[in-house]
Amino acid sequence: MTLPSNPTPDARHSGLVAVVTGASRGIGAGLATHFASRGFRLGLCARSVPEVPVGADVVAEAVDVTDPVAIDSFAAAVVARFGRIDLWVNNAGLLEPIGPLADADPTDLQRHVAVNVLGVVHGSATFARHVRSRPGVGSLVNMSSGAATSASRGWAVYCASKAAVEMATEVIGLEERDAGLLAFAVTPGVVDTDMQALIRATPVESFPDVARFHRIHEAGAFATADWVAHSILECCVDPLSRLEPEDGRGAVHFRVPDPVARP
């Protein structure tokens, strides 16, 4: 799988509609830019109104993903504008608090779970109801992490929240497959965003594994948001290449492959 040097709209994507939560920065902003370059119409939301990619046809709003009514209202606005939603990416998420669980502020823990777990649950439920309401396939992408299956001291709530995302995605895939919903839990790999800068700025006393992220930074061994977006389209959306759940499974769980250098 290689990334086109100059992404342009094509028949596979032109006119499709994608929703991205947490679209104001980092991976979410990168997804929005790449999807727009491929011809998608977009629904973008974040805690503040996301910046609109140049030339894109977009519904952009400030939305609290912990509020199911707000998520439903945003989805209705996107459908009213474009008629349907083909791809929904639950990308909004928090990393903090970082540090031993016993030392964490309970309010911070509650906010983390509300965004990382309930935000994904609300978005997934909203999209599932939409897919039920119209014909055709809809792709649900919930952004996961290697932390879902690999424990790191200082990340108790983050690891737990991503494990919850993996299982919620599996179950909703089982529940909604007959309605046309395809569910994907996608681990993007290490992308150099503000979240990565926060990790590297964390003292070793709070996050003993921080040295690994310094090594990745020093080696420049990052994926890009553009590559993650390309992988999502190829593995989760394009009819000829998208992945299918294994027999008896509800969702596809995969890590974005390392980028392939262009010739």
Secondary structure as a PSIPRED ss2 file (coil, helix, strand):
# PSIPRED VFORMAT (PSIPRED V4.0)

   1 M C   1.000  0.000  0.000
   2 T C   1.000  0.000  0.000
   3 L C   1.000  0.000  0.000
   4 P C   1.000  0.000  0.000
   5 S C   1.000  0.000  0.000
   6 N C   1.000  0.000  0.000
   7 P C   1.000  0.000  0.000
   8 T C   1.000  0.000  0.000
   9 P C   1.000  0.000  0.000
  10 D C   1.000  0.000  0.000
  11 A C   1.000  0.000  0.000
  12 R C   1.000  0.000  0.000
  13 H C   1.000  0.000  0.000
  14 S C   1.000  0.000  0.000
  15 G C   1.000  0.000  0.000
  16 L C   1.000  0.000  0.000
  17 V E   0.000  0.000  1.000
  18 A E   0.000  0.000  1.000
  19 V E   0.000  0.000  1.000
  20 V E   0.000  0.000  1.000
  21 T E   0.000  0.000  1.000
  22 G C   1.000  0.000  0.000
  23 A C   1.000  0.000  0.000
  24 S C   1.000  0.000  0.000
  25 R C   1.000  0.000  0.000
  26 G H   0.000  1.000  0.000
  27 I H   0.000  1.000  0.000
  28 G H   0.000  1.000  0.000
  29 A H   0.000  1.000  0.000
  30 G H   0.000  1.000  0.000
  31 L H   0.000  1.000  0.000
  32 A H   0.000  1.000  0.000
  33 T H   0.000  1.000  0.000
  34 H H   0.000  1.000  0.000
  35 F H   0.000  1.000  0.000
  36 A H   0.000  1.000  0.000
  37 S H   0.000  1.000  0.000
  38 R C   1.000  0.000  0.000
  39 G C   1.000  0.000  0.000
  40 F C   1.000  0.000  0.000
  41 R E   0.000  0.000  1.000
  42 L E   0.000  0.000  1.000
  43 G E   0.000  0.000  1.000
  44 L E   0.000  0.000  1.000
  45 C E   0.000  0.000  1.000
  46 A E   0.000  0.000  1.000
  47 R C   1.000  0.000  0.000
  48 S C   1.000  0.000  0.000
  49 V C   1.000  0.000  0.000
  50 P C   1.000  0.000  0.000
  51 E C   1.000  0.000  0.000
  52 V C   1.000  0.000  0.000
  53 P C   1.000  0.000  0.000
  54 V C   1.000  0.000  0.000
  55 G C   1.000  0.000  0.000
  56 A C   1.000  0.000  0.000
  57 D C   1.000  0.000  0.000
  58 V E   0.000  0.000  1.000
  59 V E   0.000  0.000  1.000
  60 A E   0.000  0.000  1.000
  61 E E   0.000  0.000  1.000
  62 A E   0.000  0.000  1.000
  63 V C   1.000  0.000  0.000
  64 D C   1.000  0.000  0.000
  65 V C   1.000  0.000  0.000
  66 T C   1.000  0.000  0.000
  67 D C   1.000  0.000  0.000
  68 P H   0.000  1.000  0.000
  69 V H   0.000  1.000  0.000
  70 A H   0.000  1.000  0.000
  71 I H   0.000  1.000  0.000
  72 D H   0.000  1.000  0.000
  73 S H   0.000  1.000  0.000
  74 F H   0.000  1.000  0.000
  75 A H   0.000  1.000  0.000
  76 A H   0.000  1.000  0.000
  77 A H   0.000  1.000  0.000
  78 V H   0.000  1.000  0.000
  79 V H   0.000  1.000  0.000
  80 A H   0.000  1.000  0.000
  81 R H   0.000  1.000  0.000
  82 F H   0.000  1.000  0.000
  83 G C   1.000  0.000  0.000
  84 R C   1.000  0.000  0.000
  85 I C   1.000  0.000  0.000
  86 D C   1.000  0.000  0.000
  87 L E   0.000  0.000  1.000
  88 W E   0.000  0.000  1.000
  89 V E   0.000  0.000  1.000
  90 N E   0.000  0.000  1.000
  91 N C   1.000  0.000  0.000
  92 A C   1.000  0.000  0.000
  93 G C   1.000  0.000  0.000
  94 L C   1.000  0.000  0.000
  95 L C   1.000  0.000  0.000
  96 E C   1.000  0.000  0.000
  97 P C   1.000  0.000  0.000
  98 I C   1.000  0.000  0.000
  99 G C   1.000  0.000  0.000
 100 P C   1.000  0.000  0.000
 101 L H   0.000  1.000  0.000
 102 A H   0.000  1.000  0.000
 103 D H   0.000  1.000  0.000
 104 A C   1.000  0.000  0.000
 105 D C   1.000  0.000  0.000
 106 P H   0.000  1.000  0.000
 107 T H   0.000  1.000  0.000
 108 D H   0.000  1.000  0.000
 109 L H   0.000  1.000  0.000
 110 Q H   0.000  1.000  0.000
 111 R H   0.000  1.000  0.000
 112 H H   0.000  1.000  0.000
 113 V H   0.000  1.000  0.000
 114 A H   0.000  1.000  0.000
 115 V H   0.000  1.000  0.000
 116 N H   0.000  1.000  0.000
 117 V H   0.000  1.000  0.000
 118 L H   0.000  1.000  0.000
 119 G H   0.000  1.000  0.000
 120 V H   0.000  1.000  0.000
 121 V H   0.000  1.000  0.000
 122 H H   0.000  1.000  0.000
 123 G H   0.000  1.000  0.000
 124 S H   0.000  1.000  0.000
 125 A H   0.000  1.000  0.000
 126 T H   0.000  1.000  0.000
 127 F H   0.000  1.000  0.000
 128 A H   0.000  1.000  0.000
 129 R H   0.000  1.000  0.000
 130 H H   0.000  1.000  0.000
 131 V H   0.000  1.000  0.000
 132 R H   0.000  1.000  0.000
 133 S C   1.000  0.000  0.000
 134 R C   1.000  0.000  0.000
 135 P C   1.000  0.000  0.000
 136 G C   1.000  0.000  0.000
 137 V C   1.000  0.000  0.000
 138 G E   0.000  0.000  1.000
 139 S E   0.000  0.000  1.000
 140 L E   0.000  0.000  1.000
 141 V E   0.000  0.000  1.000
 142 N E   0.000  0.000  1.000
 143 M E   0.000  0.000  1.000
 144 S C   1.000  0.000  0.000
 145 S C   1.000  0.000  0.000
 146 G H   0.000  1.000  0.000
 147 A H   0.000  1.000  0.000
 148 A H   0.000  1.000  0.000
 149 T C   1.000  0.000  0.000
 150 S C   1.000  0.000  0.000
 151 A C   1.000  0.000  0.000
 152 S C   1.000  0.000  0.000
 153 R C   1.000  0.000  0.000
 154 G C   1.000  0.000  0.000
 155 W C   1.000  0.000  0.000
 156 A H   0.000  1.000  0.000
 157 V H   0.000  1.000  0.000
 158 Y H   0.000  1.000  0.000
 159 C H   0.000  1.000  0.000
 160 A H   0.000  1.000  0.000
 161 S H   0.000  1.000  0.000
 162 K H   0.000  1.000  0.000
 163 A H   0.000  1.000  0.000
 164 A H   0.000  1.000  0.000
 165 V H   0.000  1.000  0.000
 166 E H   0.000  1.000  0.000
 167 M H   0.000  1.000  0.000
 168 A H   0.000  1.000  0.000
 169 T H   0.000  1.000  0.000
 170 E H   0.000  1.000  0.000
 171 V H   0.000  1.000  0.000
 172 I H   0.000  1.000  0.000
 173 G H   0.000  1.000  0.000
 174 L H   0.000  1.000  0.000
 175 E H   0.000  1.000  0.000
 176 E H   0.000  1.000  0.000
 177 R H   0.000  1.000  0.000
 178 D H   0.000  1.000  0.000
 179 A H   0.000  1.000  0.000
 180 G C   1.000  0.000  0.000
 181 L E   0.000  0.000  1.000
 182 L E   0.000  0.000  1.000
 183 A E   0.000  0.000  1.000
 184 F E   0.000  0.000  1.000
 185 A E   0.000  0.000  1.000
 186 V E   0.000  0.000  1.000
 187 T E   0.000  0.000  1.000
 188 P C   1.000  0.000  0.000
 189 G C   1.000  0.000  0.000
 190 V C   1.000  0.000  0.000
 191 V E   0.000  0.000  1.000
 192 D C   1.000  0.000  0.000
 193 T C   1.000  0.000  0.000
 194 D H   0.000  1.000  0.000
 195 M H   0.000  1.000  0.000
 196 Q H   0.000  1.000  0.000
 197 A H   0.000  1.000  0.000
 198 L H   0.000  1.000  0.000
 199 I H   0.000  1.000  0.000
 200 R H   0.000  1.000  0.000
 201 A C   1.000  0.000  0.000
 202 T C   1.000  0.000  0.000
 203 P C   1.000  0.000  0.000
 204 V C   1.000  0.000  0.000
 205 E C   1.000  0.000  0.000
 206 S C   1.000  0.000  0.000
 207 F C   1.000  0.000  0.000
 208 P C   1.000  0.000  0.000
 209 D C   1.000  0.000  0.000
 210 V H   0.000  1.000  0.000
 211 A H   0.000  1.000  0.000
 212 R H   0.000  1.000  0.000
 213 F H   0.000  1.000  0.000
 214 H H   0.000  1.000  0.000
 215 R H   0.000  1.000  0.000
 216 I H   0.000  1.000  0.000
 217 H H   0.000  1.000  0.000
 218 E H   0.000  1.000  0.000
 219 A H   0.000  1.000  0.000
 220 G C   1.000  0.000  0.000
 221 A C   1.000  0.000  0.000
 222 F C   1.000  0.000  0.000
 223 A E   0.000  0.000  1.000
 224 T C   1.000  0.000  0.000
 225 A H   0.000  1.000  0.000
 226 D H   0.000  1.000  0.000
 227 W H   0.000  1.000  0.000
 228 V H   0.000  1.000  0.000
 229 A H   0.000  1.000  0.000
 230 H H   0.000  1.000  0.000
 231 S H   0.000  1.000  0.000
 232 I H   0.000  1.000  0.000
 233 L H   0.000  1.000  0.000
 234 E H   0.000  1.000  0.000
 235 C H   0.000  1.000  0.000
 236 C H   0.000  1.000  0.000
 237 V H   0.000  1.000  0.000
 238 D C   1.000  0.000  0.000
 239 P C   1.000  0.000  0.000
 240 L C   1.000  0.000  0.000
 241 S C   1.000  0.000  0.000
 242 R C   1.000  0.000  0.000
 243 L C   1.000  0.000  0.000
 244 E C   1.000  0.000  0.000
 245 P C   1.000  0.000  0.000
 246 E C   1.000  0.000  0.000
 247 D C   1.000  0.000  0.000
 248 G C   1.000  0.000  0.000
 249 R C   1.000  0.000  0.000
 250 G C   1.000  0.000  0.000
 251 A E   0.000  0.000  1.000
 252 V E   0.000  0.000  1.000
 253 H E   0.000  0.000  1.000
 254 F E   0.000  0.000  1.000
 255 R E   0.000  0.000  1.000
 256 V C   1.000  0.000  0.000
 257 P C   1.000  0.000  0.000
 258 D C   1.000  0.000  0.000
 259 P C   1.000  0.000  0.000
 260 V C   1.000  0.000  0.000
 261 A C   1.000  0.000  0.000
 262 R C   1.000  0.000  0.000
 263 P C   1.000  0.000  0.000
